[in-house]
Amino acid sequence: MNLEKLFEIQGGLDYHITKEKQLGEEDLTSNKILAFKVELGELLNEIPESFKFWSNRKDSKREDIREEFVDGMHFLLSVAIERKYHTYVTNASLIVEEGNVIDFCNRTFESSINSSGEWLRVFETYLSLGVSLGFTLEEMEQAYYDKNEINHRRQINGY
């Protein structure tokens, strides 16, 4: 996964949003972390069979899961840029683990992002979640690029 390229592309989207919304130098880190957690919740709602033992819904669509997953990636990358962690982790070797969806989600929800090291662990856990959902790193990266293009168009059209 090319973190340098991901940060560059996310930085462009962040710049566009900041300029269009006239946010100046406002620190949006808390908003972005909350937005990430909301996206994680939306992702979980796309895979109810992973934790909703009381539900019979089992019709998760891979495309919907991928889209929600990538929305979370956008906010995680944006947090790294906002806090300038990206300058420390760009060349990091990502460690992706095998495990189950619930463990990765709980670890992600419970994590704090107060340093570049903590951000990297959360990002790796999130990528591990993606792998546990059946995505390859290449698929995640390509899905990010595809959704970023959509997000740019949305901003241009007044989203």
Backbone as ProteinMPNN parsed JSONL, in Angstrom:
{"seq_chain_A": "MNLEKLFEIQGGLDYHITKEKQLGEEDLTSNKILAFKVELGELLNEIPESFKFWSNRKDSKREDIREEFVDGMHFLLSVAIERKYHTYVTNASLIVEEGNVIDFCNRTFESSINSSGEWLRVFETYLSLGVSLGFTLEEMEQAYYDKNEINHRRQINGY", "coords_chain_A": {"N_chain_A": [[0.861, -1.175, 0.0], [0.621, 2.14, -0.904], [1.362, 4.492, 1.072], [2.333, 7.113, 0.94], [1.276, 8.13, -1.467], [-1.454, 7.86, -0.879], [-1.696, 9.689, 1.256], [-1.04, 12.034, -0.093], [-3.134, 12.295, -1.964], [-5.369, 12.344, -0.241], [-4.724, 14.641, 1.152], [-5.118, 16.548, -0.832], [-7.912, 16.438, -1.161], [-8.692, 17.174, 1.447], [-7.655, 19.786, 1.517], [-9.192, 21.024, -0.454], [-11.788, 20.834, 0.689], [-11.417, 22.281, 3.081], [-10.829, 24.812, 2.06], [-13.15, 25.419, 0.505], [-15.136, 25.326, 2.46], [-14.327, 27.309, 4.055], [-12.651, 26.966, 6.371], [-10.165, 27.579, 7.315], [-7.476, 27.554, 9.538], [-8.547, 25.878, 11.397], [-8.69, 23.365, 13.912], [-9.599, 20.226, 13.199], [-9.457, 17.703, 14.157], [-10.79, 16.22, 16.257], [-13.386, 16.134, 15.241], [-12.929, 14.636, 12.933], [-12.015, 12.205, 13.957], [-14.307, 11.375, 15.312], [-16.012, 11.221, 13.09], [-14.758, 9.134, 11.748], [-15.295, 7.023, 13.536], [-18.067, 6.96, 13.342], [-18.309, 6.158, 10.692], [-17.192, 3.627, 10.963], [-19.19, 2.454, 12.501], [-21.262, 2.564, 10.605], [-20.186, 0.823, 8.74], [-20.285, -1.56, 10.221], [-23.045, -1.855, 10.368], [-23.531, -2.701, 7.819], [-22.707, -5.271, 7.886], [-24.312, -7.061, 9.542], [-24.495, -9.72, 10.28], [-22.127, -10.293, 11.486], [-22.204, -9.503, 14.123], [-24.785, -9.017, 15.1], [-26.499, -10.976, 16.694], [-29.137, -11.347, 17.173], [-30.464, -10.88, 14.863], [-31.776, -11.862, 11.654], [-30.801, -11.049, 9.262], [-28.785, -11.535, 6.502], [-27.717, -10.605, 4.177], [-25.505, -9.135, 3.196], [-23.847, -6.903, 1.033], [-21.016, -6.976, -0.904], [-20.006, -4.707, -2.268], [-21.24, -2.548, -0.91], [-20.176, -2.903, 1.629], [-17.466, -2.508, 1.104], [-17.51, 0.197, 0.298], [-18.299, 1.552, 2.668], [-16.172, 0.811, 4.296], [-14.009, 2.075, 3.02], [-14.743, 4.747, 3.331], [-14.142, 5.095, 6.013], [-11.357, 4.832, 5.864], [-10.704, 7.23, 4.556], [-11.183, 9.17, 6.554], [-9.383, 8.34, 8.565], [-6.894, 8.685, 7.279], [-7.046, 11.412, 6.912], [-6.98, 12.348, 9.551], [-4.338, 11.706, 10.222], [-2.98, 13.466, 8.55], [-3.923, 15.937, 9.465], [-2.868, 15.993, 12.067], [-0.248, 15.826, 11.434], [1.034, 13.386, 11.481], [1.534, 11.883, 9.311], [4.006, 12.452, 8.244], [5.728, 10.931, 9.696], [5.003, 8.283, 9.368], [4.881, 7.543, 6.734], [6.69, 5.858, 5.341], [6.408, 3.505, 6.681], [6.399, 0.011, 7.376], [3.639, -1.799, 6.886], [1.776, -3.757, 9.122], [-0.295, -6.358, 8.902], [-2.792, -8.229, 10.395], [-4.266, -11.473, 10.975], [-7.554, -12.295, 11.936], [-10.659, -11.831, 13.739], [-13.651, -10.058, 12.803], [-15.116, -8.77, 14.892], [-13.245, -8.53, 17.017], [-11.319, -6.816, 15.793], [-12.885, -4.547, 15.275], [-13.693, -3.783, 17.888], [-11.154, -3.272, 19.015], [-10.412, -1.12, 17.413], [-12.411, 0.823, 18.001], [-11.809, 1.247, 20.704], [-9.306, 2.353, 20.715], [-6.972, 5.077, 21.029], [-5.868, 8.052, 19.362], [-3.35, 9.599, 19.665], [-0.754, 9.961, 18.958], [1.773, 9.481, 16.423], [2.533, 6.817, 16.385], [0.365, 5.532, 17.678], [-1.627, 6.184, 15.84], [-0.719, 4.743, 13.624], [-0.971, 2.096, 14.565], [-3.782, 1.959, 14.83], [-4.513, 2.33, 12.17], [-3.342, 0.07, 10.989], [-4.792, -1.916, 12.337], [-7.287, -1.349, 11.331], [-6.878, -1.898, 8.615], [-6.406, -4.604, 8.905], [-8.932, -5.387, 9.695], [-10.229, -4.92, 7.267], [-9.02, -6.931, 5.72], [-9.995, -9.148, 7.094], [-12.57, -8.967, 6.294], [-12.431, -9.839, 3.785], [-11.071, -8.407, 1.83], [-8.273, -7.49, -0.198], [-5.133, -5.773, 0.325], [-4.527, -4.365, -1.969], [-7.053, -4.151, -3.186], [-8.34, -2.538, -1.282], [-6.832, -0.204, -1.467], [-7.272, 0.572, -4.167], [-10.041, 0.897, -4.094], [-10.145, 3.043, -2.366], [-8.992, 5.08, -3.978], [-10.93, 5.201, -5.997], [-13.233, 6.013, -4.555], [-12.329, 8.426, -3.55], [-12.208, 9.994, -5.802], [-14.94, 10.219, -6.336], [-15.671, 11.615, -4.013], [-14.335, 14.047, -4.444], [-15.762, 14.987, -6.696], [-18.262, 15.267, -5.507], [-17.77, 17.374, -3.721], [-17.226, 19.448, -5.507], [-19.701, 19.711, -6.631], [-21.18, 20.8, -4.606], [-21.688, 19.303, -2.216]], "CA_chain_A": [[0.0, 0.0, 0.0], [1.449, 3.33, -1.056], [0.873, 5.509, 2.012], [2.7, 8.455, 0.471], [0.273, 8.527, -2.466], [-2.733, 8.019, -0.181], [-1.655, 10.959, 1.983], [-1.05, 13.12, -1.077], [-4.486, 12.409, -2.514], [-6.25, 12.784, 0.839], [-4.385, 16.038, 1.419], [-5.788, 17.361, -1.841], [-9.332, 16.512, -0.81], [-8.798, 17.976, 2.668], [-7.402, 21.188, 1.151], [-10.374, 21.499, -1.177], [-12.892, 20.986, 1.647], [-11.069, 23.378, 3.989], [-10.952, 26.065, 1.309], [-14.551, 25.635, 0.134], [-15.948, 25.525, 3.667], [-13.691, 28.429, 4.754], [-12.309, 26.497, 7.712], [-8.882, 28.144, 7.697], [-6.549, 26.712, 10.308], [-9.326, 25.22, 12.456], [-8.312, 21.98, 14.217], [-10.773, 19.38, 12.992], [-9.086, 16.337, 14.51], [-11.849, 15.554, 17.03], [-14.487, 15.876, 14.311], [-12.523, 13.575, 12.016], [-11.994, 10.948, 14.712], [-15.71, 11.005, 15.501], [-16.522, 10.813, 11.774], [-14.218, 7.793, 11.499], [-16.036, 6.059, 14.35], [-19.399, 6.856, 12.747], [-18.148, 5.314, 9.499], [-17.01, 2.254, 11.438], [-20.534, 1.998, 12.853], [-21.992, 2.322, 9.361], [-19.628, -0.416, 8.188], [-20.842, -2.668, 10.994], [-24.444, -2.038, 9.977], [-23.539, -3.419, 6.537], [-22.349, -6.672, 8.149], [-24.972, -7.402, 10.806], [-24.273, -11.125, 10.645], [-20.898, -10.426, 12.258], [-22.394, -9.248, 15.552], [-26.194, -8.927, 15.5], [-26.956, -12.349, 16.911], [-30.588, -11.329, 17.269], [-31.02, -10.58, 13.555], [-31.681, -12.888, 10.619], [-30.294, -10.45, 8.025], [-27.522, -12.132, 6.073], [-27.613, -10.244, 2.764], [-24.485, -8.107, 3.012], [-23.334, -6.744, -0.321], [-19.588, -6.667, -0.878], [-19.798, -3.332, -2.726], [-21.639, -1.644, 0.171], [-19.191, -3.074, 2.698], [-16.231, -1.857, 0.641], [-17.696, 1.648, 0.315], [-18.256, 2.019, 4.058], [-14.804, 0.621, 4.772], [-13.161, 3.111, 2.428], [-15.084, 6.018, 3.975], [-13.333, 5.135, 7.228], [-9.962, 5.098, 5.471], [-10.565, 8.658, 4.269], [-11.068, 9.938, 7.79], [-8.132, 7.989, 9.239], [-5.809, 9.371, 6.577], [-7.202, 12.835, 7.171], [-6.489, 12.589, 10.918], [-2.867, 11.679, 10.173], [-2.535, 14.71, 7.918], [-4.264, 17.036, 10.381], [-1.927, 15.952, 13.189], [1.095, 15.736, 10.848], [1.597, 12.056, 11.714], [1.888, 11.291, 8.018], [5.431, 12.631, 7.976], [6.462, 9.906, 10.443], [4.584, 6.916, 9.07], [4.774, 7.343, 5.284], [7.5, 4.722, 4.894], [6.259, 2.385, 7.621], [5.98, -1.294, 6.874], [2.348, -2.081, 7.509], [1.602, -5.109, 9.654], [-1.702, -6.738, 8.841], [-2.992, -9.473, 11.137], [-5.464, -12.265, 10.731], [-8.386, -12.308, 13.126], [-12.08, -11.726, 13.42], [-14.228, -8.734, 12.631], [-15.498, -8.174, 16.178], [-12.03, -8.123, 17.729], [-10.729, -5.646, 15.137], [-13.768, -3.401, 15.496], [-13.569, -3.359, 19.281], [-9.831, -2.655, 19.199], [-10.414, 0.176, 16.743], [-13.234, 1.738, 18.79], [-11.195, 1.505, 21.996], [-7.989, 2.968, 20.541], [-6.832, 6.528, 20.944], [-4.964, 8.456, 18.282], [-2.663, 10.769, 20.206], [0.626, 10.002, 18.478], [1.908, 8.815, 15.128], [2.562, 5.378, 16.648], [-1.008, 5.09, 17.924], [-2.351, 6.267, 14.564], [-0.282, 3.634, 12.783], [-1.599, 0.875, 15.086], [-5.199, 1.993, 14.479], [-4.607, 2.128, 10.725], [-3.048, -1.347, 10.744], [-5.935, -2.688, 12.819], [-8.37, -1.122, 10.38], [-6.555, -2.692, 7.428], [-6.629, -6.004, 9.288], [-10.378, -5.547, 9.613], [-10.532, -5.055, 5.849], [-8.602, -8.273, 5.292], [-10.926, -10.121, 7.685], [-13.806, -8.853, 5.519], [-12.2, -10.457, 2.48], [-10.429, -7.502, 0.879], [-6.813, -7.437, -0.22], [-4.629, -4.404, 0.451], [-4.652, -3.745, -3.294], [-8.464, -3.789, -3.362], [-8.629, -1.41, -0.406], [-6.184, 0.989, -2.019], [-7.993, 0.964, -5.378], [-11.359, 1.383, -3.677], [-9.914, 4.383, -1.823], [-8.82, 5.996, -5.109], [-12.23, 5.337, -6.664], [-14.136, 6.804, -3.706], [-11.779, 9.774, -3.442], [-12.661, 10.68, -7.011], [-16.353, 10.533, -6.086], [-15.721, 12.654, -2.987], [-13.955, 15.31, -5.094], [-16.895, 15.428, -7.502], [-19.316, 15.718, -4.584], [-17.4, 18.701, -3.212], [-17.376, 20.398, -6.608], [-21.136, 19.877, -6.861], [-21.833, 21.408, -3.44], [-22.087, 18.293, -1.229]], "C_chain_A": [[0.9, 1.229, 0.0], [0.898, 4.455, -0.168], [1.177, 6.921, 1.53], [1.664, 8.975, -0.535], [-1.09, 8.738, -1.82], [-2.785, 9.353, 0.567], [-1.726, 12.143, 1.024], [-2.467, 13.358, -1.605], [-5.465, 12.888, -1.453], [-5.982, 14.249, 1.175], [-5.043, 16.975, 0.42], [-7.272, 17.523, -1.548], [-9.534, 17.376, 0.43], [-8.625, 19.466, 2.365], [-8.638, 21.778, 0.476], [-11.534, 21.765, -0.21], [-12.636, 22.17, 2.567], [-11.255, 24.731, 3.312], [-12.413, 26.385, 1.015], [-15.428, 25.953, 1.336], [-15.402, 26.654, 4.54], [-13.353, 28.092, 6.201], [-10.958, 27.007, 8.197], [-7.999, 27.141, 8.405], [-7.252, 25.975, 11.45], [-8.874, 23.771, 12.648], [-9.569, 21.12, 14.167], [-10.535, 17.94, 13.43], [-10.207, 15.603, 15.246], [-13.036, 15.216, 16.136], [-14.161, 14.694, 13.409], [-12.468, 12.219, 12.721], [-13.422, 10.462, 14.951], [-16.312, 10.518, 14.177], [-16.016, 9.416, 11.42], [-15.016, 6.744, 12.269], [-17.472, 5.89, 13.847], [-19.337, 5.962, 11.513], [-17.925, 3.853, 9.887], [-18.353, 1.657, 11.842], [-21.366, 1.7, 11.612], [-21.498, 1.053, 8.676], [-20.226, -1.62, 8.908], [-22.303, -2.918, 10.646], [-24.581, -2.727, 8.623], [-23.217, -4.902, 6.714], [-22.985, -7.15, 9.452], [-24.726, -8.839, 11.241], [-23.013, -11.307, 11.486], [-21.114, -10.202, 13.752], [-23.846, -9.208, 16.004], [-26.794, -10.323, 15.592], [-28.472, -12.456, 16.939], [-31.267, -11.126, 15.91], [-30.845, -11.746, 12.584], [-31.102, -12.347, 9.316], [-28.908, -11.012, 7.685], [-27.218, -11.75, 4.617], [-26.599, -9.131, 2.487], [-23.975, -8.102, 1.584], [-21.895, -6.257, -0.244], [-19.312, -5.208, -1.27], [-20.139, -2.323, -1.628], [-20.651, -1.712, 1.332], [-17.911, -2.329, 2.339], [-16.368, -0.333, 0.718], [-17.633, 2.201, 1.734], [-16.842, 1.888, 4.633], [-13.905, 1.756, 4.284], [-13.481, 4.487, 2.997], [-14.283, 6.178, 5.268], [-11.872, 5.426, 6.93], [-9.742, 6.584, 5.22], [-10.36, 9.456, 5.559], [-9.804, 9.6, 8.564], [-6.943, 8.691, 8.589], [-5.851, 10.868, 6.861], [-6.727, 13.214, 8.581], [-4.96, 12.64, 10.923], [-2.325, 12.966, 9.578], [-2.757, 15.88, 8.859], [-3.25, 17.132, 11.52], [-0.458, 15.856, 12.749], [1.805, 14.417, 11.181], [2.109, 11.453, 10.414], [3.372, 11.431, 7.706], [6.28, 11.57, 8.676], [6.152, 8.489, 9.987], [4.547, 6.589, 7.577], [5.521, 6.109, 4.811], [7.398, 3.51, 5.818], [5.899, 1.103, 6.876], [4.705, -1.668, 7.619], [2.275, -3.541, 7.929], [0.106, -5.397, 9.696], [-1.841, -8.112, 9.468], [-4.203, -10.227, 10.621], [-6.25, -12.278, 12.033], [-9.837, -12.169, 12.745], [-12.57, -10.286, 13.488], [-14.501, -8.066, 13.974], [-14.27, -7.7, 16.952], [-11.417, -6.868, 17.121], [-11.584, -4.403, 15.34], [-13.654, -2.887, 16.928], [-12.223, -2.692, 19.542], [-9.777, -1.27, 18.569], [-11.213, 1.197, 17.537], [-12.527, 2.158, 20.076], [-9.868, 2.253, 21.897], [-8.062, 4.486, 20.573], [-5.821, 6.83, 19.841], [-4.267, 9.738, 18.721], [-1.195, 10.847, 19.824], [0.678, 9.294, 17.134], [1.932, 7.299, 15.303], [1.172, 4.82, 16.894], [-1.823, 5.131, 16.636], [-2.001, 5.059, 13.691], [-0.914, 2.322, 13.248], [-3.089, 0.819, 14.735], [-5.357, 1.722, 12.981], [-4.341, 0.663, 10.369], [-4.205, -2.237, 11.199], [-7.101, -2.549, 11.847], [-8.117, -1.89, 9.08], [-6.756, -4.18, 7.704], [-8.112, -6.329, 9.269], [-10.785, -5.74, 8.154], [-10.177, -6.43, 5.309], [-9.572, -9.315, 5.836], [-12.284, -10.08, 6.982], [-13.644, -9.392, 4.1], [-11.561, -9.571, 1.434], [-8.918, -7.65, 0.935], [-6.389, -5.978, -0.026], [-4.769, -3.665, -0.876], [-6.086, -3.311, -3.558], [-8.825, -2.571, -2.517], [-8.064, -0.122, -0.985], [-6.93, 1.474, -3.266], [-9.374, 1.506, -5.041], [-11.244, 2.785, -3.084], [-9.803, 5.398, -2.963], [-10.154, 6.257, -5.801], [-13.164, 6.24, -5.857], [-13.635, 8.231, -3.555], [-12.205, 10.61, -4.645], [-14.124, 11.105, -6.865], [-16.469, 11.669, -5.079], [-15.333, 14.021, -3.556], [-15.123, 15.857, -5.914], [-18.03, 15.942, -6.618], [-19.026, 17.12, -4.068], [-17.579, 19.759, -4.286], [-18.85, 20.708, -6.846], [-21.9, 20.338, -5.63], [-22.34, 20.451, -2.396], [-22.032, 18.844, 0.158]], "O_chain_A": [[1.825, 1.337, 0.806], [0.076, 5.261, -0.605], [0.358, 7.825, 1.699], [1.235, 10.126, -0.453], [-1.805, 9.679, -2.166], [-3.791, 10.06, 0.518], [-2.396, 13.137, 1.304], [-2.929, 14.497, -1.678], [-6.304, 13.746, -1.729], [-6.913, 15.006, 1.45], [-5.475, 18.07, 0.78], [-7.821, 18.618, -1.672], [-10.436, 18.213, 0.467], [-9.358, 20.303, 2.892], [-9.07, 22.886, 0.796], [-12.183, 22.808, -0.29], [-13.535, 22.975, 2.808], [-11.77, 25.674, 3.912], [-12.862, 27.506, 1.253], [-16.354, 26.758, 1.239], [-15.929, 26.929, 5.618], [-13.711, 28.819, 7.128], [-10.641, 26.876, 9.379], [-7.8, 26.022, 7.933], [-6.591, 25.499, 12.374], [-8.697, 23.036, 11.676], [-10.478, 21.268, 14.984], [-11.327, 17.055, 13.109], [-10.537, 14.473, 14.887], [-13.624, 14.141, 16.257], [-15.018, 13.848, 13.15], [-12.837, 11.2, 12.137], [-13.709, 9.274, 14.809], [-17.035, 9.522, 14.149], [-16.756, 8.608, 10.858], [-15.37, 5.7, 11.721], [-18.029, 4.794, 13.92], [-20.205, 5.113, 11.31], [-18.416, 2.948, 9.212], [-18.626, 0.491, 11.56], [-22.089, 0.705, 11.568], [-22.285, 0.299, 8.104], [-20.627, -2.591, 8.267], [-22.751, -4.064, 10.63], [-25.637, -3.28, 8.315], [-23.428, -5.699, 5.8], [-22.284, -7.592, 10.362], [-24.746, -9.142, 12.434], [-22.837, -12.343, 12.128], [-20.31, -10.654, 14.567], [-24.112, -9.354, 17.197], [-27.498, -10.781, 14.693], [-29.026, -13.54, 16.75], [-32.492, -11.19, 15.809], [-29.889, -12.515, 12.684], [-30.928, -13.103, 8.36], [-27.985, -10.959, 8.499], [-26.537, -12.493, 3.91], [-26.831, -8.281, 1.628], [-23.706, -9.151, 0.998], [-21.599, -5.252, 0.403], [-18.468, -4.554, -0.657], [-19.409, -1.35, -1.435], [-20.331, -0.692, 1.942], [-17.344, -1.611, 3.163], [-15.441, 0.35, 1.155], [-16.978, 3.216, 1.973], [-16.381, 2.76, 5.369], [-13.133, 2.323, 5.058], [-12.582, 5.317, 3.136], [-13.804, 7.269, 5.577], [-11.222, 6.178, 7.657], [-8.72, 7.14, 5.621], [-9.476, 10.308, 5.641], [-9.204, 10.489, 9.168], [-6.082, 9.229, 9.285], [-4.812, 11.508, 7.029], [-6.141, 14.279, 8.775], [-4.363, 13.513, 11.553], [-1.32, 13.497, 10.051], [-1.875, 16.721, 9.031], [-2.826, 18.227, 11.891], [0.451, 15.81, 13.578], [3.034, 14.348, 11.162], [3.01, 10.613, 10.42], [3.933, 10.612, 6.978], [7.426, 11.337, 8.289], [6.959, 7.583, 10.2], [4.213, 5.465, 7.201], [5.02, 5.383, 3.952], [8.217, 2.595, 5.738], [5.183, 1.127, 5.875], [4.709, -1.831, 8.84], [2.664, -4.439, 7.182], [-0.649, -4.76, 10.43], [-1.112, -9.043, 9.126], [-5.05, -9.674, 9.919], [-5.663, -12.272, 13.115], [-10.213, -12.36, 11.589], [-11.975, -9.429, 14.142], [-14.145, -6.903, 14.165], [-14.261, -6.589, 17.483], [-11.035, -5.951, 17.849], [-11.049, -3.315, 15.555], [-13.532, -1.682, 17.148], [-12.159, -1.663, 20.215], [-9.17, -0.354, 19.122], [-10.751, 2.321, 17.733], [-12.639, 3.311, 20.491], [-9.361, 2.738, 22.908], [-9.066, 5.093, 20.199], [-5.03, 5.973, 19.447], [-4.556, 10.822, 18.215], [-0.47, 11.711, 20.317], [-0.259, 8.593, 16.754], [1.407, 6.572, 14.459], [0.829, 3.754, 16.381], [-2.615, 4.228, 16.368], [-2.879, 4.434, 13.096], [-1.349, 1.52, 12.421], [-3.603, -0.243, 14.382], [-6.242, 0.967, 12.576], [-5.043, 0.088, 9.537], [-4.553, -3.202, 10.519], [-7.814, -3.516, 11.576], [-9.043, -2.467, 8.51], [-7.22, -4.923, 6.839], [-8.506, -7.426, 8.87], [-11.589, -6.618, 7.84], [-10.934, -7.022, 4.539], [-9.934, -10.256, 5.131], [-13.058, -11.035, 7.061], [-14.592, -9.401, 3.315], [-11.511, -9.942, 0.262], [-8.352, -7.906, 1.998], [-7.195, -5.063, -0.195], [-5.093, -2.478, -0.9], [-6.318, -2.227, -4.092], [-9.533, -1.677, -2.981], [-8.727, 0.915, -0.994], [-7.191, 2.669, -3.4], [-9.824, 2.479, -5.648], [-12.131, 3.618, -3.271], [-10.441, 6.45, -2.924], [-10.47, 7.394, -6.15], [-13.81, 7.127, -6.415], [-14.439, 9.156, -3.442], [-12.522, 11.792, -4.512], [-14.493, 12.221, -7.23], [-17.271, 12.585, -5.263], [-15.929, 15.036, -3.196], [-15.438, 17.045, -5.84], [-18.679, 16.935, -6.946], [-19.926, 17.956, -3.986], [-18.041, 20.861, -3.994], [-19.206, 21.826, -7.217], [-23.13, 20.278, -5.604], [-23.336, 20.745, -1.735], [-22.335, 18.134, 1.117]]}, "name": "protein", "num_of_chains": 1, "seq": "MNLEKLFEIQGGLDYHITKEKQLGEEDLTSNKILAFKVELGELLNEIPESFKFWSNRKDSKREDIREEFVDGMHFLLSVAIERKYHTYVTNASLIVEEGNVIDFCNRTFESSINSSGEWLRVFETYLSLGVSLGFTLEEMEQAYYDKNEINHRRQINGY"}
